[in-house]
Amino acid sequence: MEADAAGVAVCLANVRGQLGALANRCPHRGGPLGQGWVEGESVVCPWHSWTFNLKTGVAEFPVHERVVVYPVKVEGEDVLVDVEAAVRNQAGNLGAASGENS
């Protein structure tokens, strides 16, 4: 399912009762992942069947492709997607790579 979280397009999917959120754009040709389907623990792009793990964002094929995964929290009937977490995680990873967090 496609959704908007603070202006960011996300793909929400339910795998065995667990909600997950991915960036809604497939890196292959920009296909809308939220219009795809779930197979096992992955979301399948509806355009060319690239498959992304809902927990890790890693593609089954091709190797080394991935999409952003966003933390999800359910509070009552609200589904909260933390789109800022991806920005924080990326900044932290860049700092670690440059030695800033040492």
C-alpha positions in Angstrom: 0.0 0.0 0.0 1.2 3.5 -0.8 1.2 6.2 1.9 2.6 9.6 2.6 4.6 10.2 5.8 5.6 13.9 6.3 5.7 14.4 2.5 7.7 11.2 1.9 6.2 8.5 -0.3 6.4 5.2 1.5 5.3 1.6 0.8 3.6 0.0 3.8 3.3 -3.8 3.9 2.1 -6.4 6.4 4.3 -9.5 6.6 2.9 -12.1 9.0 1.2 -9.5 11.1 4.3 -7.1 11.2 4.0 -3.8 9.5 7.0 -2.5 7.7 7.8 0.6 5.6 10.1 1.0 2.6 10.9 3.9 0.3 8.1 3.7 -2.3 10.4 4.0 -5.4 12.2 1.0 -6.9 15.8 1.9 -7.8 15.4 0.0 -11.1 12.9 2.2 -13.0 11.1 4.1 -10.3 8.3 1.7 -10.0 5.8 2.3 -7.1 6.6 -0.5 -4.6 3.3 0.3 -2.7 1.4 -1.0 -5.8 3.3 -4.3 -5.7 2.6 -7.4 -3.6 4.2 -9.4 -0.8 6.0 -12.7 -1.3 7.4 -14.3 1.8 9.1 -11.5 3.7 9.6 -9.2 0.7 7.8 -6.6 -1.4 7.8 -7.1 -5.2 7.9 -4.2 -7.5 4.9 -4.3 -9.9 6.8 -3.1 -12.9 9.7 -5.6 -13.3 9.4 -7.9 -10.2 12.5 -6.7 -8.3 12.0 -8.0 -4.8 13.0 -6.1 -1.5 13.2 -7.6 2.0 10.8 -5.6 4.2 13.1 -5.6 7.2 16.5 -4.9 5.5 15.5 -3.2 2.2 18.0 -5.5 0.4 17.1 -6.8 -3.0 17.1 -10.5 -3.8 18.3 -9.6 -7.3 20.3 -7.8 -8.4 22.8 -8.1 -5.6 23.8 -4.9 -3.8 20.6 -3.0 -4.6 18.4 -1.8 -1.8 15.8 0.7 -0.7 15.5 2.7 2.5 13.7 1.0 5.4 11.7 3.2 7.8 10.9 2.3 11.4 7.2 1.8 12.0 5.2 2.1 15.2 1.5 1.4 15.7 -0.3 3.5 18.3 -4.0 2.6 18.5 -5.3 3.0 15.0 -2.4 5.2 13.9 0.6 3.9 11.9 3.6 6.1 12.6 6.5 6.0 10.1 9.7 7.6 11.2 11.1 9.0 7.9 13.6 11.2 9.8 15.3 8.0 11.1 16.8 7.3 7.6 18.4 10.8 7.6 19.8 10.3 11.1 21.1 6.8 10.3 22.8 8.0 7.1 24.4 10.9 8.9 25.6 8.6 11.6 27.1 6.2 9.0 28.9 9.0 7.2 30.4 10.2 10.5 31.5 6.7 11.4 33.1 6.3 7.9 35.1 9.5 8.3 36.1 8.8 11.9 34.0 11.5 13.5 32.4 9.0 15.9 35.6 7.4 17.0 
